[in-house]
């Protein structure tokens, strides 16, 4: 009978899943969305209305490129989402290495 270290298997499985999710997100970013998003794109992407989109676009920390109108660089948007998504960090072990 083959013995498997369950904790090592869980860690390996988590790492594989995290790598695949990161790869899928990169593929999604580069193939599905334009490099710059306008207000309407943001509204559709997040499923929000004009008021909430305006609030987001006026946040100090939200990545808006205003030199050519109000545009959001897609790659910076995803970085902003990662920095501002506390629920995953607070409610899962996703970012905690060695914790099951």
C-alpha positions in Angstrom: 0.0 0.0 0.0 1.3 3.5 -0.8 1.5 5.9 2.1 0.8 9.6 1.3 1.6 12.5 3.6 -1.8 14.2 3.7 -0.4 17.6 4.7 2.2 17.5 1.9 -0.5 16.5 -0.6 -2.8 19.3 0.6 0.1 21.8 0.2 1.0 20.5 -3.3 -2.7 20.5 -4.3 -3.2 24.1 -3.1 0.0 25.2 -5.0 -1.2 23.6 -8.2 -4.7 25.2 -7.9 -3.1 28.6 -7.1 -0.8 28.3 -10.1 -3.7 27.3 -12.4 -5.9 30.1 -11.2 -3.1 32.7 -11.7 -2.5 31.3 -15.2 -6.3 31.4 -16.0 -6.5 35.0 -14.7 -3.5 36.1 -16.8 -5.1 34.4 -19.9 -8.4 36.1 -19.1 -6.7 39.5 -18.7 -4.9 39.3 -22.0 -7.6 37.8 -24.1 -10.9 39.0 -22.8 -10.4 42.6 -21.8 -8.9 45.6 -23.7 -5.8 47.2 -22.2 -7.8 50.2 -21.1 -11.4 50.2 -19.7 -13.8 53.1 -19.7 -16.6 53.8 -17.2 -19.1 51.6 -19.1 -16.6 48.7 -19.1 -16.1 49.1 -15.4 -19.9 49.1 -14.8 -20.3 45.9 -16.9 -17.3 44.2 -15.3 -18.4 44.8 -11.8 -22.2 44.8 -12.4 -22.6 48.2 -10.9 -24.5 51.4 -11.8 -23.3 54.9 -12.6 -23.2 56.2 -9.1 -21.0 53.4 -7.7 -18.8 53.5 -10.8 -18.3 57.3 -10.3 -17.4 56.6 -6.6 -14.8 54.0 -7.6 -13.3 56.2 -10.4 -12.9 59.1 -7.9 -11.2 57.1 -5.2 -7.6 58.3 -4.5 -6.3 54.7 -4.7 -8.2 53.6 -7.8 -5.9 53.4 -10.9 -7.4 55.9 -13.3 -5.5 57.4 -16.3 -7.1 60.8 -16.9 -4.7 62.1 -19.5 -7.0 60.7 -22.3 -10.3 60.8 -20.6 -11.3 58.6 -17.7 -9.6 55.2 -18.5 -8.5 52.4 -16.2 -5.5 50.3 -17.2 -6.7 46.7 -17.0 -3.5 45.3 -15.5 -3.5 47.9 -12.8 -7.2 47.2 -12.1 -6.5 43.6 -11.3 -3.6 44.6 -9.1 -5.9 47.0 -7.3 -8.5 44.2 -6.8 -5.9 41.9 -5.4 -4.7 44.6 -2.9 -8.3 45.5 -1.9 -9.8 42.0 -1.6 -9.5 41.4 2.1 -12.2 38.8 2.3 -10.0 36.1 0.8 -7.1 36.8 3.1 -9.3 37.1 6.2 -11.6 34.1 5.5 -9.4 31.5 3.8 -6.0 30.0 4.2 -5.1 30.9 0.6 -2.3 33.3 1.5 -1.1 31.4 4.6 1.6 28.9 3.7 1.7 25.8 5.9 -1.7 26.4 7.4 -4.5 24.0 6.6 
